[in-house]
């Protein structure tokens, strides 16, 4: 990872998207806080710097401002939206409130085809705007290279210093050729190669793990989810039998989950796998509990107790491994009105207690979710694990509305297995974010054969999402919905009605609890 692009985060909801787009160009990217000292950035030896967008105005009294010395580091700089306004403000230009705001699709017309950002691109491009302020004067040494309907400075450059500014967002999917613009910056302007690959990362990660762990023992809580599975496979490749994986069956798992984990990791990968069947304990603690938050807390506390006891049985270990991902370690920018920070705090749930005497190993902390999946394939994990859909930590408990009981778990587990099976058969399972069944505490009258029934309702949920922050419901084909409902009602005892959830997030959430 000798070459890297450093991204200064000014609170944009798209900052992580910029980082991912750069990595899609096979160049490593790092997100840092907007006020990171220039000396610290210089020590990172960046090939280039990107200034992200943000919700503030550059002329606001409490606007987030960078260390002005970043413009003296002698490396290329690209400012995006708020970033270009910062560039102008710091270097002698002027930013004012626009008479017309630019939100949504726009047409970019390139005025100077010799600008490196637009190499091999057509003269006219669709772009995505999201700003109320605009440049009214550009700094000395800069010239405009592209315009939109409402902005004569939609793209500017100082060719001598390799400083560039874009008033639109090249990183979002609504700018269809934006990735090419970013590629032109990182490759053409910054001179980066294409060295960020999963194979290279795997070799480097193995070396780093061995250097950190040496001859010590490592314990990992294996859930069967993508992150912990890839972390386990990576650690096992690096340190082999020094790793012990602890798998806790809380009785709230999907169908055959425990069997699959033991088969893949225990028998196929030959890992040290300690299986803890605590189903009865968890279900006993959940008896009579209906409040969603209380259910989560009970499951969280019970898991800590079980896991702590299991680590003692596993023998003395110095390190605890966790499948922490890059979005979890990026510091949220505390800017008023920053939706990214608000959403992030909602997702930060407490993990293991601080009194557990372990040092942490976090082998995935530099990776985004899609990169973790690619690493899993590189490590030889089966597609069914690498590309499986997200599953909540509290398991089926948050998909059973009301009280959790062994009978309700069995009903939901059987219904959910049908959803997964049919979604895979349709080819949609690996194309969407999530699809699953929810058990409603609603019983209704039905007729099956010549008998009246009084059974439960299953809701089917299917959503599309990029990162789980927002989601749209998927328009499943009618024949698939018909098949799902027919199979669930006919094959799952205790269910006589199916409904389909067509709520997006917001206003709803992806899970029901």
C-alpha positions as CSV (number, residue, x, y, z in Angstrom):
1,X,0.0,0.0,0.0
2,X,2.8,2.5,-0.9
3,X,0.4,4.5,-3.1
4,X,-2.6,6.0,-1.5
5,X,-5.2,8.8,-1.9
6,X,-6.1,10.7,1.3
7,X,-9.7,11.9,1.5
8,X,-10.5,14.7,4.0
9,X,-14.0,14.2,5.3
10,X,-16.1,17.4,5.7
11,X,-19.3,15.5,6.7
12,X,-20.6,14.4,3.3
13,X,-22.9,11.4,3.3
14,X,-20.9,10.4,0.2
15,X,-17.4,10.4,1.7
16,X,-17.2,6.6,2.0
17,X,-18.5,6.3,-1.6
18,X,-15.5,8.4,-2.8
19,X,-13.2,6.1,-0.9
20,X,-14.8,3.0,-2.5
21,X,-14.7,4.5,-6.0
22,X,-10.9,5.2,-5.6
23,X,-10.4,1.6,-4.5
24,X,-12.4,0.4,-7.5
25,X,-9.6,2.0,-9.5
26,X,-7.2,-0.4,-7.7
27,X,-5.7,2.4,-5.6
28,X,-5.8,2.4,-1.8
29,X,-7.7,5.3,-0.1
30,X,-7.8,6.5,3.4
31,X,-10.4,8.8,5.0
32,X,-9.2,11.3,7.6
33,X,-10.9,14.0,9.7
34,X,-11.1,17.4,8.0
35,X,-8.8,19.1,10.4
36,X,-6.0,16.5,10.3
37,X,-2.7,18.5,10.5
38,X,-0.9,18.9,7.2
39,X,2.3,17.4,8.7
40,X,0.4,14.2,9.6
41,X,-1.0,14.0,6.1
42,X,2.5,14.5,4.7
43,X,3.8,11.7,6.8
44,X,1.2,9.4,5.1
45,X,3.0,10.2,1.8
46,X,-0.2,10.6,-0.3
47,X,-0.1,10.5,-4.0
48,X,-3.1,12.9,-4.0
49,X,-5.7,14.5,-1.7
50,X,-9.5,14.7,-2.2
51,X,-11.6,17.2,-0.3
52,X,-15.1,15.7,0.2
53,X,-18.4,17.5,0.0
54,X,-20.3,18.5,3.2
55,X,-23.5,20.0,4.5
56,X,-22.0,23.4,5.5
57,X,-21.3,26.7,3.7
58,X,-17.7,27.7,3.5
59,X,-18.6,31.2,4.7
60,X,-20.6,30.0,7.8
61,X,-19.1,31.0,11.2
62,X,-18.5,27.4,12.3
63,X,-17.7,25.9,8.9
64,X,-15.3,22.9,9.0
65,X,-12.0,24.1,7.7
66,X,-8.8,22.1,6.9
67,X,-5.2,23.0,7.8
68,X,-4.3,25.5,5.0
69,X,-0.8,23.9,4.7
70,X,-2.3,21.0,2.8
71,X,-2.2,23.2,-0.2
72,X,1.6,23.4,0.2
73,X,2.4,19.7,0.2
74,X,3.2,19.6,-3.5
75,X,0.6,16.8,-4.2
76,X,-2.5,17.0,-6.5
77,X,-5.7,18.1,-4.9
78,X,-9.3,17.5,-6.0
79,X,-12.1,19.4,-4.4
80,X,-15.7,18.0,-4.7
81,X,-18.7,20.2,-4.1
82,X,-18.0,21.8,-0.7
83,X,-14.4,20.8,-1.4
84,X,-14.1,23.0,-4.5
85,X,-15.7,25.8,-2.6
86,X,-13.0,25.4,0.1
87,X,-10.3,25.3,-2.5
88,X,-11.6,28.6,-3.9
89,X,-12.1,30.2,-0.5
90,X,-8.5,29.3,0.7
91,X,-6.8,30.3,-2.5
92,X,-8.4,33.7,-3.1
93,X,-11.6,32.9,-4.9
94,X,-15.2,33.8,-3.8
95,X,-18.2,31.7,-2.8
96,X,-21.7,33.1,-2.5
97,X,-25.2,31.8,-2.0
98,X,-26.6,30.9,-5.4
99,X,-29.7,32.5,-6.9
100,X,-30.7,29.1,-8.1
101,X,-29.9,26.0,-6.2
102,X,-28.7,22.9,-8.2
103,X,-30.0,19.6,-7.0
104,X,-30.4,16.4,-9.0
105,X,-29.4,15.7,-12.6
106,X,-27.6,18.2,-14.7
107,X,-25.7,18.4,-17.9
108,X,-22.0,19.1,-17.8
109,X,-20.5,20.7,-20.9
110,X,-16.7,20.4,-21.1
111,X,-15.1,23.6,-22.4
112,X,-11.5,22.4,-22.3
113,X,-10.9,18.9,-23.5
114,X,-7.2,19.1,-22.6
115,X,-8.1,19.0,-18.9
116,X,-6.7,15.7,-17.5
117,X,-9.9,14.9,-15.6
118,X,-11.9,14.6,-18.8
119,X,-9.5,12.5,-20.8
120,X,-11.3,10.2,-23.2
121,X,-14.7,11.5,-22.2
122,X,-17.4,13.1,-24.4
123,X,-18.0,16.8,-24.5
124,X,-21.3,16.5,-22.7
125,X,-22.0,14.4,-19.6
126,X,-24.8,13.7,-17.2
127,X,-23.8,14.7,-13.6
128,X,-25.4,14.9,-10.2
129,X,-25.6,18.2,-8.3
130,X,-26.3,18.9,-4.7
131,X,-25.5,22.4,-3.7
132,X,-27.0,25.8,-2.9
133,X,-23.8,27.9,-2.9
134,X,-21.7,28.6,-6.0
135,X,-18.3,30.0,-7.0
136,X,-18.6,33.5,-8.2
137,X,-14.8,34.1,-8.6
138,X,-12.1,31.6,-9.1
139,X,-8.6,32.0,-7.6
140,X,-5.6,33.3,-9.6
141,X,-4.0,30.6,-11.6
142,X,-7.2,28.7,-12.1
143,X,-9.4,28.5,-15.2
144,X,-12.9,27.1,-15.8
145,X,-12.9,23.9,-17.8
146,X,-16.6,22.8,-17.7
147,X,-20.0,24.4,-17.1
148,X,-23.5,23.3,-16.2
149,X,-26.9,25.0,-16.7
150,X,-26.5,27.2,-13.6
151,X,-22.7,27.2,-13.0
152,X,-20.0,28.7,-15.1
153,X,-17.4,27.1,-12.8
154,X,-18.7,23.5,-12.6
155,X,-15.1,22.3,-13.1
156,X,-12.0,24.4,-12.6
157,X,-8.3,23.6,-12.7
158,X,-4.8,25.0,-11.9
159,X,-2.8,22.9,-14.2
160,X,0.6,24.0,-12.9
161,X,-0.2,23.0,-9.3
162,X,-2.4,20.1,-10.3
163,X,-5.4,21.5,-8.3
164,X,-8.9,20.6,-9.5
165,X,-12.4,21.4,-8.4
166,X,-15.8,19.8,-9.3
167,X,-19.0,21.4,-8.3
168,X,-20.9,18.2,-8.9
169,X,-20.5,14.7,-7.4
170,X,-18.5,12.3,-9.6
171,X,-18.7,9.5,-7.0
172,X,-22.4,8.8,-7.1
173,X,-24.1,6.4,-9.5
174,X,-26.2,9.3,-10.8
175,X,-23.0,10.6,-12.5
176,X,-22.7,7.6,-14.8
177,X,-19.2,8.4,-16.0
178,X,-18.0,9.8,-12.7
179,X,-15.8,6.9,-11.9
180,X,-13.8,7.6,-15.1
181,X,-13.3,11.2,-13.9
182,X,-11.9,9.9,-10.6
183,X,-9.8,7.3,-12.4
184,X,-8.3,10.1,-14.5
185,X,-7.4,11.9,-11.3
186,X,-5.8,9.0,-9.4
187,X,-4.1,7.5,-12.5
188,X,-3.6,10.4,-14.9
189,X,-2.9,13.2,-12.5
190,X,-1.6,11.5,-9.4
191,X,0.3,8.9,-11.3
192,X,-0.9,5.9,-9.3
193,X,-0.7,2.4,-10.7
194,X,-3.2,-0.4,-10.1
195,X,-1.6,-2.1,-7.1
196,X,-4.6,-2.3,-4.7
197,X,-5.9,-5.9,-5.3
198,X,-7.2,-8.5,-3.0
199,X,-4.3,-10.8,-3.7
200,X,-1.8,-8.1,-2.8
201,X,-3.8,-7.2,0.3
202,X,-4.1,-10.9,1.4
203,X,-0.3,-11.3,1.3
204,X,0.2,-8.0,3.2
205,X,-2.5,-8.8,5.8
206,X,-1.0,-12.2,6.5
207,X,2.4,-10.6,7.2
208,X,0.9,-8.0,9.4
209,X,-1.1,-10.6,11.4
210,X,2.0,-12.7,12.0
211,X,4.0,-9.6,13.0
212,X,1.4,-8.6,15.5
213,X,0.5,-12.0,17.0
214,X,3.9,-13.8,16.8
215,X,3.6,-17.1,18.8
216,X,0.5,-16.0,20.9
217,X,-2.9,-17.6,20.8
218,X,-6.0,-15.8,19.3
219,X,-9.7,-16.3,20.0
220,X,-12.4,-15.3,17.5
221,X,-16.2,-15.3,18.0
222,X,-17.4,-16.9,14.8
223,X,-21.1,-16.2,13.9
224,X,-21.2,-17.7,10.4
225,X,-21.8,-14.2,8.9
226,X,-19.6,-12.8,6.2
227,X,-17.3,-10.6,8.3
228,X,-16.4,-13.1,11.1
229,X,-16.1,-15.9,8.5
230,X,-13.6,-14.0,6.3
231,X,-11.7,-12.9,9.5
232,X,-11.5,-16.5,10.6
233,X,-10.2,-17.8,7.2
234,X,-7.6,-15.0,7.0
235,X,-6.4,-15.6,10.5
236,X,-6.2,-19.3,10.0
237,X,-4.1,-18.8,6.8
238,X,-1.8,-16.5,8.8
239,X,-1.4,-18.4,12.1
240,X,-3.1,-21.8,11.7
241,X,-3.6,-23.7,15.0
242,X,-2.8,-20.6,17.1
243,X,-6.5,-19.6,16.3
244,X,-9.5,-20.9,18.2
245,X,-12.9,-20.0,16.9
246,X,-15.9,-20.0,19.3
247,X,-19.3,-20.5,17.8
248,X,-22.3,-19.8,20.0
249,X,-25.6,-21.3,19.1
250,X,-28.2,-19.0,20.7
251,X,-31.2,-20.9,19.4
252,X,-32.0,-17.9,17.2
253,X,-30.1,-19.0,14.1
254,X,-31.3,-19.8,10.6
255,X,-32.0,-23.3,9.4
256,X,-28.9,-25.5,9.4
257,X,-26.7,-22.6,10.4
258,X,-24.8,-24.5,13.1
259,X,-24.3,-27.6,10.8
260,X,-23.0,-25.4,8.0
261,X,-20.5,-23.6,10.2
262,X,-19.1,-26.8,11.7
263,X,-18.9,-28.4,8.3
264,X,-17.1,-25.5,6.5
265,X,-14.8,-24.3,9.3
266,X,-14.3,-27.4,11.4
267,X,-14.2,-30.2,8.8
268,X,-13.2,-28.4,5.6
269,X,-10.8,-25.8,6.8
270,X,-9.7,-27.9,9.8
271,X,-9.9,-25.0,12.2
272,X,-10.0,-25.3,16.0
273,X,-13.8,-24.8,16.4
274,X,-15.3,-24.7,19.9
275,X,-19.1,-25.2,19.6
276,X,-21.2,-23.8,22.4
277,X,-24.9,-24.9,22.3
278,X,-26.6,-22.4,24.5
279,X,-30.0,-22.4,22.9
280,X,-32.0,-23.4,26.0
281,X,-30.3,-20.6,28.0
282,X,-31.1,-17.8,25.6
283,X,-34.7,-19.0,25.0
284,X,-35.3,-19.3,28.7
285,X,-34.1,-15.7,29.3
286,X,-36.4,-14.4,26.5
287,X,-39.5,-16.1,27.8
288,X,-42.3,-13.6,28.2
289,X,-40.3,-10.7,26.8
290,X,-42.0,-8.7,24.1
291,X,-40.2,-5.3,24.0
292,X,-37.7,-5.2,21.1
293,X,-34.9,-3.3,22.9
294,X,-35.2,-5.5,26.0
295,X,-34.9,-8.6,23.8
296,X,-31.7,-7.2,22.2
297,X,-30.2,-6.3,25.6
298,X,-31.0,-9.8,27.1
299,X,-29.4,-11.5,24.0
300,X,-26.3,-9.2,24.2
301,X,-25.7,-9.8,27.9
302,X,-26.3,-13.5,27.6
303,X,-23.8,-13.7,24.7
304,X,-21.1,-11.9,26.7
305,X,-21.6,-14.3,29.7
306,X,-21.5,-17.4,27.4
307,X,-18.5,-16.1,25.4
308,X,-16.5,-15.2,28.5
309,X,-17.0,-18.7,30.0
310,X,-16.1,-20.2,26.6
311,X,-12.9,-18.3,26.4
312,X,-11.7,-19.7,29.7
313,X,-12.4,-23.2,28.5
314,X,-10.5,-22.4,25.2
315,X,-7.2,-21.9,27.1
316,X,-5.0,-18.9,27.6
317,X,-5.0,-16.5,24.7
318,X,-3.5,-13.0,24.4
319,X,-5.5,-11.7,21.5
320,X,-9.2,-11.4,20.6
321,X,-10.0,-11.1,16.9
322,X,-12.9,-9.1,15.6
323,X,-14.4,-8.6,12.1
324,X,-14.4,-4.8,12.4
325,X,-14.7,-3.2,9.0
326,X,-13.4,0.2,7.7
327,X,-16.8,2.1,8.1
328,X,-16.8,1.1,11.8
329,X,-13.4,2.7,12.5
330,X,-13.8,5.9,10.5
331,X,-14.3,8.8,12.9
332,X,-17.7,10.4,12.3
333,X,-17.4,14.1,11.6
334,X,-19.3,15.9,14.4
335,X,-21.0,18.6,12.2
336,X,-24.4,19.7,13.0
337,X,-26.9,18.4,10.5
338,X,-24.5,15.6,9.3
339,X,-26.9,12.7,8.6
340,X,-24.0,10.2,8.2
341,X,-22.9,10.8,11.8
342,X,-26.5,10.5,13.1
343,X,-27.0,7.2,11.3
344,X,-23.7,5.9,12.5
345,X,-24.4,6.5,16.2
346,X,-27.6,4.5,15.7
347,X,-25.7,1.5,14.5
348,X,-22.9,1.6,17.2
349,X,-24.0,-1.1,19.6
350,X,-21.9,-2.2,22.5
351,X,-19.8,-5.3,22.1
352,X,-17.7,-7.3,24.6
353,X,-17.0,-5.8,28.0
354,X,-13.8,-3.8,28.6
355,X,-12.7,-6.0,31.5
356,X,-11.9,-8.9,29.1
357,X,-8.1,-9.0,29.2
358,X,-7.3,-9.3,25.5
359,X,-5.5,-7.3,22.9
360,X,-7.5,-6.8,19.7
361,X,-6.7,-8.1,16.3
362,X,-8.8,-6.5,13.6
363,X,-7.6,-8.0,10.2
364,X,-10.5,-6.4,8.2
365,X,-10.3,-2.9,9.6
366,X,-9.1,-1.4,6.3
367,X,-11.8,-3.0,4.1
368,X,-15.3,-2.1,3.0
369,X,-18.0,-4.9,2.9
370,X,-17.6,-5.5,-0.8
371,X,-13.9,-5.9,-0.4
372,X,-14.3,-8.3,2.4
373,X,-16.4,-10.5,0.1
374,X,-13.7,-10.4,-2.6
375,X,-11.1,-11.4,0.1
376,X,-13.3,-14.3,1.2
377,X,-13.3,-15.6,-2.4
378,X,-9.5,-15.2,-2.6
379,X,-9.3,-17.3,0.6
380,X,-11.4,-20.1,-0.8
381,X,-14.6,-19.6,1.2
382,X,-17.7,-21.0,-0.5
383,X,-20.0,-18.6,-2.4
384,X,-22.9,-19.4,0.0
385,X,-21.0,-17.8,2.9
386,X,-19.2,-15.0,1.1
387,X,-22.2,-13.7,-0.7
388,X,-24.8,-14.5,1.9
389,X,-27.2,-11.7,2.9
390,X,-26.8,-9.8,6.2
391,X,-28.3,-11.4,9.3
392,X,-28.9,-9.4,12.5
393,X,-26.8,-10.2,15.6
394,X,-29.9,-11.0,17.8
395,X,-30.9,-13.4,15.0
396,X,-34.5,-14.5,14.6
397,X,-35.5,-12.6,17.8
398,X,-35.8,-9.4,15.9
399,X,-37.9,-11.1,13.2
400,X,-40.4,-12.5,15.7
401,X,-42.6,-9.7,16.8
402,X,-43.7,-10.2,20.4
403,X,-42.5,-13.1,22.6
404,X,-39.8,-15.5,21.3
405,X,-40.6,-19.1,22.0
406,X,-39.1,-22.4,20.6
407,X,-42.3,-23.0,18.7
408,X,-42.3,-19.5,17.1
409,X,-38.6,-19.9,16.2
410,X,-39.3,-23.2,14.5
411,X,-42.1,-21.7,12.5
412,X,-40.0,-18.7,11.4
413,X,-36.9,-20.8,10.7
414,X,-38.9,-23.1,8.3
415,X,-40.6,-20.2,6.6
416,X,-37.3,-18.3,6.2
417,X,-35.6,-21.4,4.7
418,X,-38.3,-21.4,2.0
419,X,-37.7,-17.7,1.2
420,X,-34.0,-18.3,0.9
421,X,-34.4,-21.4,-1.3
422,X,-36.9,-19.7,-3.7
423,X,-34.9,-16.5,-3.9
424,X,-31.8,-18.5,-4.8
425,X,-33.8,-20.5,-7.4
426,X,-35.1,-17.2,-8.9
427,X,-31.6,-15.8,-9.3
428,X,-32.5,-12.8,-7.1
429,X,-30.9,-13.8,-3.8
430,X,-27.3,-12.7,-4.7
431,X,-28.6,-9.6,-6.5
432,X,-30.4,-7.8,-3.7
433,X,-29.4,-6.7,-0.2
434,X,-31.8,-8.8,1.9
435,X,-34.8,-11.1,1.7
436,X,-36.3,-12.9,4.6
437,X,-39.5,-13.9,6.5
438,X,-41.0,-12.2,9.6
439,X,-43.4,-13.8,12.0
440,X,-46.2,-11.6,13.1
441,X,-48.0,-12.1,16.4
442,X,-51.3,-11.9,14.4
443,X,-53.5,-15.0,14.1
444,X,-56.3,-15.0,11.7
445,X,-59.0,-17.4,10.5
446,X,-58.3,-19.5,7.4
447,X,-59.7,-22.5,5.6
448,X,-57.4,-25.5,4.8
449,X,-59.2,-28.5,3.4
450,X,-62.6,-28.6,5.1
451,X,-61.3,-27.2,8.3
452,X,-61.1,-23.8,9.8
453,X,-57.6,-22.7,11.0
454,X,-56.5,-20.0,13.4
455,X,-52.8,-19.6,12.7
456,X,-50.0,-17.1,12.3
457,X,-49.1,-14.6,9.6
458,X,-45.7,-14.5,7.8
459,X,-44.5,-11.2,6.2
460,X,-42.0,-11.5,3.4
461,X,-39.4,-8.7,3.2
462,X,-37.1,-8.0,0.3
463,X,-35.0,-4.8,0.0
464,X,-32.3,-3.3,-2.2
465,X,-29.6,-1.2,-0.6
466,X,-26.0,-0.1,-1.0
467,X,-25.0,-0.1,2.7
468,X,-28.1,-0.7,4.8
469,X,-28.5,3.0,5.6
470,X,-31.4,3.5,3.2
471,X,-33.3,0.8,1.3
472,X,-36.1,0.4,-1.3
473,X,-38.5,-2.6,-1.3
474,X,-37.9,-4.9,-4.2
475,X,-40.7,-5.4,-6.7
476,X,-40.6,-9.2,-6.7
477,X,-42.4,-10.9,-9.6
478,X,-46.0,-12.0,-8.9
479,X,-45.3,-15.6,-9.8
480,X,-42.4,-15.7,-7.2
481,X,-44.6,-14.1,-4.5
482,X,-47.3,-16.7,-5.3
483,X,-44.8,-19.5,-5.0
484,X,-43.5,-18.2,-1.7
485,X,-46.9,-17.8,-0.2
486,X,-48.1,-21.2,-1.5
487,X,-45.1,-23.1,-0.2
488,X,-45.0,-21.3,3.2
489,X,-48.7,-21.9,3.9
490,X,-48.6,-25.5,2.7
491,X,-45.3,-26.6,4.2
492,X,-45.0,-24.6,7.4
493,X,-47.3,-25.8,10.2
494,X,-48.8,-22.9,12.1
495,X,-49.1,-20.4,9.2
496,X,-52.2,-19.8,7.2
497,X,-51.6,-16.3,5.7
498,X,-48.7,-14.4,3.9
499,X,-48.3,-10.7,3.3
500,X,-45.6,-8.7,1.4
501,X,-43.9,-5.7,3.0
502,X,-43.7,-2.7,0.6
503,X,-42.1,-0.2,3.1
504,X,-38.9,1.5,2.2
505,X,-36.3,2.8,4.7
506,X,-37.0,5.5,5.7
507,X,-39.7,5.7,6.9
508,X,-39.4,2.0,8.0
509,X,-36.4,0.0,9.0
510,X,-35.1,-3.0,7.1
511,X,-35.7,-5.3,10.1
512,X,-39.0,-5.1,11.8
513,X,-37.6,-4.7,15.3
